[in-house]
Amino acid sequence: MQAEVNIQIQDGFAPTKKRKCILHTIEFNENVAIIKYLLKNSSVFQEPLEGHLLMVERNTGLEWEVPFTVLEANEQYYVFESQLDQLEIGKGLVWDVYLIIHAKQAVSPDEQQHENASSEDDIDEGETAEEETSTETDNDSVIENDSEEEPESEETFEEYGIIEKKYRMRTKHAFLELGAVVHPETKQAITPYTTNKGNLSFKVHDRGTLIKVESADLDKRGNVTIEGFYFSPFSDENEALEKALVIRGPEGFEELAIPFVTLTRKDLNPYYQEQQPYVAMGFKALIPVKEFCNMDENSTFRLYFKWKDEEEAASDQEDRAYPLQLLSFKRRINKSIIINMYEGKKKVSLITRKKTRSLVIKVVKYSLLQELKKKVRRTITKVKQHKKTKKAYMVAFKMAGYLPVKKNLVMFESFLGKQYSCNPRAIYEYLKENRPDLELVWSVDGRSISKFENAGIPYAKRFSIKWLFKMARARYWVTNSRMPLWIPKAKHTVYFQTWHGTPLKRLAADMDEVHMPGTNTKKYKANFHKESSKWDYLLSPNAYSTEIFRRAFNFQKEVVEVGYPRNDVLYTKNNPDDIKDLKEKLQLPQDKKVILYAPTWRDDQFYGKGRYKFDLELDLLQLKDKFGEDYVIVLRMHYLVAENFDLSPYEGFVFDFSYHGDINELYLVSDIMMTDYSSVFFDYANLKRPMLFFVYDIDSYRDKLRGFYFDFETYAPGPLVKTTDEVISAIEKIESDGYEIQSEIFDDFYERFCYLESGQSSHKAVQKVF
């Protein structure tokens, strides 16, 4: 191929085996972002190359394909150019950038396999599929989320003679954010940036400046020196506003302003766009930590850069404050010193948060013994999280599966080890009562151990050595959610998948699109079916579910269609005495009616993998004013929802039982249940009590996210409402009917979905499987 242009490649910016697709430049020109990027030449490809640039919106999963032009090709790399419409970028919040290549194979599949085997390091560096876990929480408010929770490795899809490769676009540009421009219509900022993992993304955000720390140091005398720069693409946020560097500490600590000096940074000029009104300014500050670390308790101090507008800002508008964040390309800071104070020795640490990379100063009382313990714990954690350790653990699990089977051992797990609940709990309690010959052990997430210890329930900490040998040698696994895909099932193990609900929303293979973080539709379905192929038995509550489960899960083995064991208590405990005892246990008022609100999660609203957002659309204050004398509301969020709601204004009226282990107890004490698309209403129908459905986003949920298996809007066993006013009207109607259900729709619903429930499902399931 003849080169049309000669792109100058700086040292270190050419693609390599570990950085195959790498950004060259980005330039905004007349509402179009022109990006040039390079791809390492591969002997696998046969020209001409076809494909496109793939933009993936991180929050919604929306995909946008952009064509490319090949500008140059040589033996080392290809040079591509694509043009991104700013109006299209503005339709999302965070766009991750991939390159898709379609080409004929220049080598045979056997040669390709040999080539892959001989190139062990031929991977896209930093693009691992490992889930990062941090015990730290950071409440700093930031403009964007720079963390990629579950980055994809380079993917290859092959058909005979054709190869398709997907590359995450890498970048070595540390100052990409200085290329920010203002969206021509919304007036928001469009900012290209380098993620914490060294990849190219675009973010769209409201008014705000860019503050970055390039270097930070803590000396032996307790002084922190910070150097960085600030910049804004908005014309009124540079000269007009007064700037301040401030420190915020624990409650009672008065915000402290830190003086700093500014300087011109001509070295950053190449990153600006022509339409930007200002240049970046550098700043340097000295923070004498010793002057404010004399508090008795351990303290955490956060650093912010503020824009103050005393003349023009409205009276109810606070100063804009942005946390100081370290540049993505800089190594995370973790430096500590010991200083002598009047109160004794203290340890001062300068650190950056793992995900937000914001700067934090921590001051704690110093204890040599505690420091040694922390050092040992950190070393152990580091060893555990090392790739080689994880690989060794996986090998050990597989090898342990060849050890003699423990024929009487049954391992239980509920919702990824987070709960003692659902069908596994019901089966466990039945076996405990009726099969004393069996050893019953729970697989428990480390953060939930106290619940099991306090209840005296035998357990093994998930992914511990003890857990490994028990899981690998157990005769039975009983769980209600998927196991990690890497876990091999030994031939002697019987895997009983109980699942956790009657399906309303489309599942697995029946989903048209997947909007979850860290995956795509094709990968999600393939992984799901790989996991379901390990199941030996699948529990089903009714014939309707059996048909869907077989198709959606691609399940060909035996379905145990006996009803859900977890619902047995809805028949055996549904009496005034037991309900009174439960209300006393839950500390709910005996003289008030209970409304249970149990909504599901939204696939496209998340903080990261396994952590979903939820906006409480109910006006709780309006409900309290209307029903506060006669009712209480019990909230039960889905186990994947990560919100912690501030319910202090509704004390005595709203109770959060999201972390309560057994939702059946909440069913039994409630007089009305309110939900949306959660499968809880199939279970609650067994009580024959009134329900209502708060479906404020039903159009989006039905048409975009999941879709329904039946005409939910016509056959829902209760009224559908979209506003708090409609919720109030529905409750008043239930009151006027004396809490009795008089509906042929409900009767038909009960006969279709609850006909197998009688309080005997645990017995029937155990007889079938054990």
C-alpha positions in Angstrom: 0.0 0.0 0.0 1.3 3.4 -0.9 1.6 5.9 2.0 -0.5 9.0 1.5 1.0 10.9 4.4 4.1 10.6 6.5 3.1 10.6 10.2 6.0 11.5 12.5 6.1 9.0 15.4 7.8 10.1 18.6 9.9 7.6 20.5 7.7 5.5 22.7 4.5 6.3 20.8 4.7 3.5 18.2 2.6 0.4 18.7 4.2 -2.7 20.3 3.2 -6.2 21.2 1.8 -5.0 24.5 0.3 -1.7 23.1 -1.1 -2.8 19.7 -3.5 0.1 19.1 -2.2 3.5 20.3 -3.4 7.1 19.9 -1.3 9.6 17.9 -3.2 12.9 18.0 -6.7 14.4 18.6 -7.7 17.7 17.0 -11.1 19.4 17.1 -12.0 21.2 14.0 -15.5 22.7 13.2 -17.4 20.5 15.6 -15.5 17.4 14.5 -12.9 15.5 16.5 -10.2 14.2 14.1 -8.2 11.4 15.7 -5.2 9.7 14.2 -4.1 6.3 15.7 -1.7 3.5 14.9 -2.2 -0.3 14.8 0.7 -2.8 15.0 1.0 -4.7 11.7 0.2 -8.3 12.1 1.2 -11.2 9.9 -2.3 -12.6 10.4 -4.0 -9.8 8.4 -4.3 -9.9 4.7 -5.0 -6.5 3.1 -7.2 -4.6 2.5 -8.3 -4.1 6.1 -11.9 -3.4 6.9 -13.7 -2.4 10.1 -14.5 0.7 12.1 -13.8 2.6 15.2 -16.3 1.5 18.0 -17.4 4.0 20.6 -19.1 2.4 23.6 -21.0 4.5 26.1 -19.9 3.3 29.5 -23.1 4.0 31.4 -25.7 2.7 28.9 -23.8 0.3 26.7 -24.8 2.3 23.6 -22.5 1.5 20.6 -21.6 3.9 17.8 -19.6 2.8 14.8 -17.3 5.3 13.1 -15.5 4.6 9.8 -11.8 4.9 9.4 -9.4 5.8 6.6 -6.0 4.1 6.3 -3.4 6.9 5.9 -0.3 4.9 5.8 1.0 1.4 6.1 4.4 -0.1 6.5 6.0 -3.3 7.9 5.7 -2.0 11.5 2.2 -0.4 11.7 -0.9 1.1 10.0 -1.9 4.7 10.5 -5.7 5.4 10.7 -7.8 8.5 10.8 -11.4 8.8 12.0 -13.7 11.8 12.4 -16.1 12.0 15.4 -19.1 14.2 15.3 -19.3 16.3 18.5 -23.1 16.2 18.4 -22.9 12.4 18.6 -20.4 12.5 21.5 -22.7 14.8 23.4 -25.4 12.0 23.5 -23.4 10.1 26.1 -21.5 10.7 29.3 -18.4 8.5 29.0 -17.3 7.0 25.7 -14.6 4.2 25.6 -12.8 3.8 22.3 -12.1 0.5 20.5 -10.8 -0.5 17.1 -12.6 -3.3 15.2 -10.6 -4.9 12.3 -12.1 -7.4 9.8 -9.6 -9.1 7.5 -8.9 -12.2 5.6 -6.4 -14.5 7.3 -3.0 -14.4 5.8 -2.0 -17.6 7.6 -3.9 -20.9 8.3 -5.8 -21.4 11.6 -3.1 -24.0 12.6 -0.3 -21.5 12.0 -2.3 -18.8 13.8 -2.7 -21.1 16.9 1.1 -21.8 16.8 1.8 -18.1 16.6 -0.5 -17.3 19.6 1.1 -20.0 21.6 4.6 -18.7 21.0 3.7 -15.1 21.8 2.8 -15.4 25.5 3.4 -11.7 26.1 1.4 -10.7 23.0 -1.4 -9.1 24.9 -2.8 -5.6 25.3 -1.0 -4.5 28.5 -3.3 -3.3 31.3 -6.4 -4.9 29.8 -6.9 -7.7 32.3 -10.3 -9.0 33.2 -9.5 -9.0 36.9 -11.9 -7.3 39.2 -10.2 -4.8 41.5 -11.5 -4.8 45.1 -10.8 -2.0 47.5 -11.7 -1.8 51.1 -11.5 2.0 51.0 -14.4 4.2 50.2 -14.0 7.7 48.8 -16.8 10.2 49.2 -15.2 12.9 47.2 -17.4 14.3 44.5 -15.7 14.2 41.1 -16.8 15.2 37.7 -16.2 11.9 36.0 -15.5 8.3 36.9 -12.1 7.5 35.4 -12.1 3.9 36.5 -12.8 1.1 34.1 -14.3 -1.6 36.3 -14.0 -4.5 34.0 -11.8 -3.7 31.0 -11.9 -6.1 28.1 -8.8 -7.8 26.8 -8.2 -7.9 23.1 -10.9 -10.2 21.6 -10.6 -12.3 18.5 -13.6 -13.9 16.7 -12.7 -16.3 13.9 -14.6 -17.9 11.1 -13.0 -19.9 8.3 -10.7 -17.6 6.4 -11.9 -14.5 8.2 -10.6 -12.9 11.4 -12.1 -10.1 13.5 -10.1 -8.4 16.2 -11.1 -5.9 18.8 -8.5 -3.6 20.4 -8.9 -1.1 23.2 -7.2 2.1 22.1 -4.3 2.9 24.3 -2.7 6.3 24.9 0.6 7.7 26.3 -0.6 11.3 26.3 -0.7 12.5 29.9 -2.3 15.9 29.2 -5.1 14.9 26.8 -7.7 16.7 29.0 -6.2 20.0 28.0 -7.8 19.4 24.6 -11.3 19.9 26.0 -13.8 21.9 24.0 -17.3 23.2 24.6 -20.2 21.3 22.9 -21.7 23.5 20.3 -25.3 23.0 21.4 -25.4 21.9 25.1 -22.4 24.1 26.1 -21.0 21.1 28.1 -17.4 20.2 28.0 -16.2 17.4 25.7 -12.9 16.1 27.2 -10.6 13.4 25.8 -8.7 11.8 28.6 -6.3 9.0 29.5 -8.0 6.5 31.9 -6.2 5.1 35.0 -5.4 2.1 32.9 -3.8 4.1 30.1 -6.7 3.9 27.6 -8.5 6.6 25.5 -11.9 7.8 26.6 -14.1 10.9 26.1 -16.3 12.4 28.9 -19.1 14.9 28.6 -19.6 17.0 31.7 -21.1 20.2 33.0 -19.2 23.4 33.8 -16.0 22.7 35.6 -12.3 23.1 35.5 -9.4 20.7 35.1 -7.1 20.5 38.1 -4.3 18.0 38.0 -1.3 17.3 40.3 1.9 16.4 38.6 4.0 15.8 41.7 3.5 15.7 45.4 6.0 15.0 48.2 6.1 14.7 51.9 9.4 15.7 53.7 10.7 14.6 57.0 9.4 17.7 58.8 5.8 17.1 57.8 5.6 19.5 54.9 3.7 18.5 51.7 4.8 20.1 48.5 2.4 20.0 45.5 2.9 21.0 41.9 0.4 20.9 39.1 -1.8 22.9 36.7 -5.3 24.2 36.3 -7.3 24.9 33.2 -10.9 25.4 32.0 -12.4 25.4 28.5 -15.1 27.8 29.8 -14.2 31.5 29.3 -15.6 32.8 32.5 -13.9 30.4 34.9 -10.3 31.6 34.6 -9.7 35.3 35.0 -13.0 36.3 36.5 -13.1 34.0 39.5 -10.9 34.0 42.6 -9.0 30.8 43.2 -8.1 29.1 46.4 -6.4 25.9 47.5 -8.2 24.5 50.6 -8.0 21.6 53.0 -11.1 20.0 54.5 -10.9 17.8 57.5 -13.2 15.9 59.9 -16.3 17.4 61.5 -15.3 20.4 63.6 -12.3 21.2 61.4 -12.6 24.7 59.9 -11.7 24.8 56.2 -8.1 26.0 55.8 -6.9 28.0 52.8 -3.3 27.3 51.6 -1.4 30.0 49.7 0.1 29.0 46.3 2.1 30.6 43.5 1.2 30.5 39.8 3.4 30.3 36.8 2.9 30.1 33.0 3.2 26.6 31.5 4.3 27.0 27.9 5.2 23.3 27.7 1.5 22.4 27.7 0.7 24.6 24.7 0.7 21.8 22.1 -2.3 20.2 23.7 -4.7 23.2 23.4 -7.3 23.6 20.7 -7.5 26.8 18.7 -10.9 27.8 20.0 -9.9 27.6 23.7 -9.8 31.0 25.3 -7.1 30.4 28.0 -3.9 28.6 28.5 -3.1 26.3 31.4 -1.5 27.8 34.5 0.8 26.0 36.8 0.6 26.2 40.6 2.9 25.3 43.5 2.0 25.0 47.2 3.6 24.2 50.5 1.3 22.6 53.1 2.7 22.5 56.7 0.8 19.5 58.0 2.3 19.9 61.5 0.2 23.0 62.0 -3.2 21.2 61.8 -2.5 17.6 62.7 -2.7 18.1 66.5 -6.3 16.6 66.8 -6.8 13.9 69.3 -8.5 11.4 67.0 -7.2 9.9 63.8 -8.1 12.3 61.0 -8.3 12.4 57.2 -7.8 15.6 55.3 -8.7 16.2 51.6 -7.4 18.8 49.3 -9.6 20.9 46.9 -9.2 23.6 44.4 -12.0 26.2 44.6 -13.3 28.9 42.2 -14.8 31.7 44.2 -17.2 34.2 42.6 -18.3 36.6 45.3 -19.8 39.2 42.9 -21.6 37.3 40.2 -22.7 34.0 41.9 -26.3 33.7 43.1 -26.8 33.8 46.9 -27.8 30.1 47.0 -24.8 28.9 44.8 -21.8 27.5 46.6 -18.3 27.9 45.5 -17.2 25.2 43.0 -14.7 22.9 44.6 -12.7 20.2 42.8 -10.6 17.5 44.5 -6.9 17.5 43.6 -6.2 14.5 41.5 -3.0 12.9 40.4 -2.3 12.6 36.7 -3.2 9.2 35.3 0.3 8.5 34.1 1.9 9.2 37.5 2.6 6.4 39.9 0.2 6.4 42.9 1.6 8.2 45.9 1.9 6.4 49.3 4.5 8.1 51.5 4.5 8.2 55.3 6.6 9.8 58.1 6.6 9.7 61.9 6.6 13.1 63.7 6.7 14.0 67.4 3.8 16.0 68.7 2.9 17.1 72.2 0.2 14.3 72.3 2.8 11.7 71.3 4.1 10.3 68.0 1.9 10.5 64.9 2.1 8.9 61.5 1.4 11.3 58.6 0.7 9.8 55.3 0.3 11.3 51.8 -1.7 9.0 49.6 -3.8 8.9 46.4 -7.1 7.1 46.3 -7.1 3.9 44.2 -9.9 4.8 41.8 -10.3 8.6 41.9 -6.6 9.3 42.4 -7.5 12.2 44.6 -4.9 13.4 47.2 -5.5 12.6 50.9 -3.5 13.4 54.0 -4.0 10.9 56.8 -2.9 11.6 60.4 -3.1 8.7 62.9 -1.6 7.9 66.3 1.6 5.9 65.8 2.0 2.4 67.3 4.9 0.2 66.2 2.9 -3.0 66.9 0.0 -1.8 64.8 2.3 -0.8 62.0 3.9 -4.2 61.9 0.5 -5.9 61.8 -0.6 -3.6 58.9 2.6 -4.4 57.1 2.0 -8.2 57.4 -1.6 -7.8 56.3 -0.6 -5.7 53.3 2.0 -8.3 52.3 -0.5 -11.1 52.6 -3.0 -9.2 50.5 -0.4 -8.3 47.9 0.6 -12.0 47.6 -3.1 -13.1 47.4 -3.9 -10.6 44.6 -0.9 -11.4 42.5 -1.7 -12.9 39.1 0.6 -15.9 39.8 -1.1 -16.6 43.1 -4.5 -16.5 41.5 -3.4 -18.8 38.7 -1.9 -21.2 41.3 -5.2 -21.1 43.2 -7.2 -22.0 40.1 -4.8 -24.9 39.5 -5.0 -26.0 43.1 -8.8 -26.0 42.9 -8.7 -28.2 39.9 -6.2 -30.6 41.4 -8.2 -30.8 44.7 -11.1 -32.1 42.6 -9.2 -35.3 42.1 -9.0 -36.0 45.8 -11.5 -38.4 47.4 -15.0 -37.0 47.4 -16.7 -36.1 50.7 -20.0 -37.9 50.0 -21.9 -36.3 52.9 -20.7 -32.7 52.3 -23.1 -30.1 50.9 -21.9 -26.6 50.1 -24.5 -23.7 50.1 -24.3 -20.2 48.7 -26.8 -17.4 48.4 -26.3 -14.3 46.3 -22.6 -14.6 45.9 -22.1 -15.5 49.5 -23.6 -12.3 50.8 -26.8 -13.7 52.4 -28.3 -16.5 54.4 -31.5 -16.6 52.4 -33.7 -17.7 49.6 -34.0 -21.3 48.3 -30.6 -22.5 49.6 -31.6 -21.4 53.1 -34.9 -23.3 52.9 -33.2 -26.5 51.6 -30.4 -26.1 54.3 -32.9 -25.8 57.1 -34.9 -28.8 55.8 -31.7 -31.0 55.5 -30.5 -29.8 58.9 -33.8 -31.0 60.4 -34.2 -34.3 58.4 -30.7 -35.4 57.3 -28.3 -35.4 60.3 -25.9 -37.6 58.3 -25.0 -34.7 56.0 -22.3 -32.1 56.7 -23.8 -28.7 55.7 -21.5 -25.7 55.1 -22.1 -22.2 53.7 -19.8 -20.4 51.3 -19.6 -16.8 52.7 -18.3 -13.5 51.4 -15.7 -12.1 53.8 -17.9 -9.1 54.5 -20.8 -11.2 55.7 -19.0 -13.6 58.0 -20.3 -12.0 61.2 -23.9 -12.8 60.3 -23.1 -16.5 60.1 -20.8 -16.5 63.2 -23.5 -14.8 65.3 -26.1 -17.3 64.1 -23.8 -20.3 64.7 -24.0 -21.4 61.1 -21.1 -23.4 59.8 -19.2 -21.6 57.0 -16.1 -21.4 54.9 -14.8 -18.0 53.8 -15.2 -17.6 50.0 -11.9 -18.2 48.1 -10.0 -19.2 51.3 -7.9 -22.4 51.4 -10.5 -24.1 53.5 -13.2 -23.1 51.0 -11.1 -24.4 48.1 -10.8 -28.0 49.5 -14.4 -28.1 50.7 -15.8 -26.9 47.3 -13.6 -29.1 45.3 -14.4 -32.3 47.3 -18.1 -31.6 48.1 -20.7 -34.0 46.8 -23.3 -31.2 46.4 -23.3 -27.5 45.5 -26.5 -25.6 46.2 -26.6 -22.0 45.1 -29.1 -19.4 43.7 -26.8 -17.4 41.5 -24.0 -18.0 39.1 -20.5 -19.2 40.3 -17.4 -17.5 39.0 -16.7 -18.9 35.5 -13.2 -20.0 36.4 -14.3 -22.6 39.0 -14.1 -26.1 37.6 -16.8 -28.6 38.7 -15.4 -32.1 39.6 -17.2 -35.1 38.1 -18.3 -36.3 41.6 -20.1 -33.0 42.4 -23.8 -32.5 41.8 -24.5 -28.9 41.1 -28.1 -27.9 42.1 -28.9 -24.4 40.8 -32.0 -23.1 42.6 -32.2 -19.7 40.9 -34.0 -16.9 42.6 -37.2 -15.9 41.0 -40.0 -16.4 38.5 -38.9 -14.5 35.3 -40.8 -11.4 34.2 -37.7 -9.7 32.7 -35.9 -11.4 29.8 -33.0 -13.6 30.8 -29.7 -14.5 29.3 -30.2 -15.8 25.7 -33.6 -14.1 25.5 -32.1 -10.6 26.0 -31.7 -8.6 22.8 -29.0 -6.3 24.3 -27.0 -6.3 27.5 -26.3 -3.0 29.2 -24.2 -4.2 32.1 -20.7 -2.9 32.9 -17.7 -4.9 31.9 -19.4 -7.0 29.2 -21.3 -7.0 26.0 -24.2 -9.0 24.7 -22.2 -11.7 22.9 -19.8 -12.2 25.8 -22.6 -12.2 28.5 -24.6 -14.9 26.7 -21.5 -17.1 26.0 -20.4 -16.9 29.6 -23.8 -17.5 31.0 -24.2 -20.7 28.9 -20.7 -21.9 29.8 -21.7 -21.6 33.5 -25.2 -23.2 33.0 -23.6 -26.2 31.3 -22.2 -27.2 34.7 -25.6 -27.4 36.4 -27.0 -30.9 37.0 -30.4 -29.8 38.4 -32.3 -26.6 38.0 -35.1 -25.7 40.3 -38.3 -24.2 38.8 -41.4 -22.8 40.5 -43.9 -23.6 37.7 -44.3 -24.8 34.1 -44.1 -21.2 32.8 -40.6 -20.8 34.3 -39.4 -24.2 33.2 -40.1 -23.3 29.5 -38.2 -20.0 29.8 -35.3 -21.4 31.9 -34.6 -24.2 29.4 -34.4 -21.8 26.5 -32.8 -18.8 28.1 -30.2 -20.8 30.0 -29.7 -23.3 27.3 -30.3 -26.0 29.9 -30.7 -29.6 28.7 -30.5 -31.6 32.0 -33.2 -32.2 34.6 -35.5 -29.4 35.8 -36.9 -29.9 39.3 -40.4 -28.4 38.9 -41.8 -28.4 42.5 -42.3 -24.8 43.5 -39.8 -22.6 45.4 -38.7 -24.0 48.8 -38.2 -20.4 50.1 -42.0 -19.9 49.8 -42.8 -22.7 52.2 -42.8 -20.3 55.2 -45.5 -18.2 53.5 -47.8 -21.1 54.2 -46.5 -22.4 57.5 -45.9 -19.0 59.2 -48.9 -17.0 57.9 -50.8 -16.7 61.1 -51.4 -13.9 63.7 -49.0 -15.2 66.4 -46.0 -15.7 64.1 -46.6 -12.3 62.4 -46.8 -10.6 65.8 -43.5 -12.2 66.9 -41.9 -11.1 63.6 -43.0 -7.5 64.1 -41.5 -7.6 67.5 -38.2 -9.1 66.2 -38.0 -6.4 63.5 -39.0 -3.6 65.9 -41.9 -2.5 63.8 -45.0 -1.0 65.5 -47.8 -3.5 66.1 -50.6 -1.0 65.7 -49.6 0.2 62.1 -50.0 -1.3 58.7 -46.8 -2.1 56.8 -46.1 -1.2 53.2 -43.2 -3.1 51.7 -41.3 -1.4 48.9 -39.1 -3.9 47.1 -37.9 -2.6 43.6 -35.4 -4.2 41.3 -32.2 -2.8 39.8 -31.6 -1.1 36.4 -29.0 -2.7 34.2 -27.8 0.7 32.8 -27.5 2.6 36.0 -24.3 1.6 37.8 -21.2 2.7 39.6 -19.3 -0.3 38.4 -19.5 -4.1 38.1 -21.9 -5.5 40.6 -22.7 -2.0 42.1 -25.9 -0.4 40.8 -27.4 3.0 41.3 -30.9 3.5 42.3 -32.9 6.8 42.3 -35.7 6.7 44.9 -38.4 8.4 42.8 -41.0 8.2 45.6 -41.8 11.4 47.5 -41.4 9.9 51.0 -42.2 13.2 52.7 -45.6 13.4 50.8 -46.3 9.8 51.8 -45.4 10.5 55.4 -47.7 13.5 55.5 -50.6 11.4 54.1 -50.1 8.0 55.9 -47.7 8.7 58.8 -50.3 8.1 61.4 -51.4 4.7 60.2 -48.6 3.1 58.2 -44.9 2.5 58.1 -42.8 1.9 54.9 -40.2 -0.9 54.8 -37.6 -0.5 52.1 -36.0 -3.6 50.6 -33.5 -2.8 47.8 -32.1 -5.5 45.5 -28.8 -7.0 46.7 -26.9 -5.5 43.7 -28.0 -1.9 44.6 -25.2 0.1 46.3 -27.1 3.1 47.6 -27.2 4.1 51.2 -30.3 6.3 51.7 -30.5 9.1 54.2 -33.8 8.3 55.9 -33.3 10.6 59.0 -36.1 13.0 57.8 -38.5 10.1 57.9 -37.5 8.5 61.2 -40.3 6.3 62.6 -42.0 6.1 59.2 -39.5 4.6 56.8 -37.3 1.6 57.8 -34.5 0.3 55.6 -34.3 -3.5 55.7 -32.2 -3.9 52.5 -29.6 -5.9 54.4 -32.1 -8.1 56.2 -31.3 -11.7 55.4 -34.8 -13.1 55.0 -37.2 -11.2 52.7 -39.9 -13.7 53.6 -40.2 -12.2 57.1 -40.8 -8.8 55.4 -43.5 -10.4 53.2 -45.3 -11.9 56.3 -45.4 -8.6 58.3 -46.5 -6.4 55.3 -50.1 -5.6 54.5 -49.4 -4.1 51.0 -46.4 -4.7 48.8 -45.2 -2.1 46.3 -42.6 -3.2 43.6 -41.9 -2.5 40.0 -40.4 -5.3 37.8 -38.9 -7.4 40.5 -39.9 -11.1 40.6 -40.8 -10.6 44.3 -44.5 -10.2 43.3 -44.7 -13.8 42.1 -43.7 -14.9 45.6 -45.8 -12.4 47.5 -48.9 -13.5 45.5 -48.9 -16.7 47.7 -50.1 -14.6 50.6 -53.1 -13.3 48.5 -52.5 -9.8 49.8 -52.8 -6.5 47.7 -50.0 -5.3 45.5 -49.3 -2.2 43.5 -46.6 -1.5 40.9 -44.6 1.8 40.9 -43.4 1.8 37.2 -42.3 5.4 36.6 -39.9 4.2 33.8 -41.8 1.4 32.3 -41.4 2.6 28.7 -37.7 2.6 28.9 -37.5 -0.7 30.9 -39.8 -2.6 28.6 -38.5 -1.3 25.3 -34.8 -0.7 25.9 -33.4 -2.6 28.9 -35.0 -6.0 29.2 -38.5 -6.5 27.8 -41.1 -8.8 29.4 -42.1 -12.4 28.9 -45.8 -11.6 29.1 -48.1 -8.6 28.8 -47.2 -7.2 32.2 -49.3 -4.0 31.7 -52.5 -6.0 31.1 -52.0 -9.0 33.5 -50.1 -7.5 36.4 -51.8 -8.6 39.7 -52.3 -5.1 40.9 -52.6 -1.5 39.6 -49.7 0.2 37.7 -48.8 3.7 38.9 -46.2 6.2 37.8 -46.3 9.1 40.4 -46.5 9.5 44.1 -50.0 10.9 43.8 -51.0 7.7 42.0 -49.4 5.6 44.7 -51.5 7.5 47.3 -54.7 6.9 45.3 -54.0 3.2 44.9 -53.4 2.8 48.7 -56.6 4.6 49.4 -58.5 2.2 47.1 -56.9 -0.8 48.8 -58.1 0.7 52.1 -61.7 1.1 50.9 -61.7 -2.5 49.7 -60.8 -3.7 53.2 -57.4 -5.1 51.9 -59.3 -7.8 50.1 -58.4 -8.7 46.5 -61.5 -9.0 44.2 -60.0 -9.5 40.8 -60.2 -12.2 38.2 -56.8 -11.1 36.9 -55.3 -11.9 40.3 -57.1 -15.3 40.5 -55.8 -16.3 37.0 -52.3 -15.1 38.0 -52.3 -17.2 41.2 -53.5 -20.3 39.3 -50.8 -19.8 36.7 -47.8 -19.1 38.9 -48.5 -20.3 42.4 -50.3 -23.6 41.9 -47.3 -25.7 43.1 -46.8 -23.8 46.3 -48.2 -25.5 49.4 -45.5 -25.4 52.0 -44.0 -28.7 50.8 -41.5 -27.6 48.1 -38.4 -28.1 50.3 -39.4 -31.7 50.9 -40.1 -32.4 47.2 -36.8 -30.8 46.0 -34.7 -32.7 48.6 -36.4 -36.0 47.6 -35.6 -35.4 44.0 -31.9 -34.3 44.2 -30.6 -35.9 47.4 
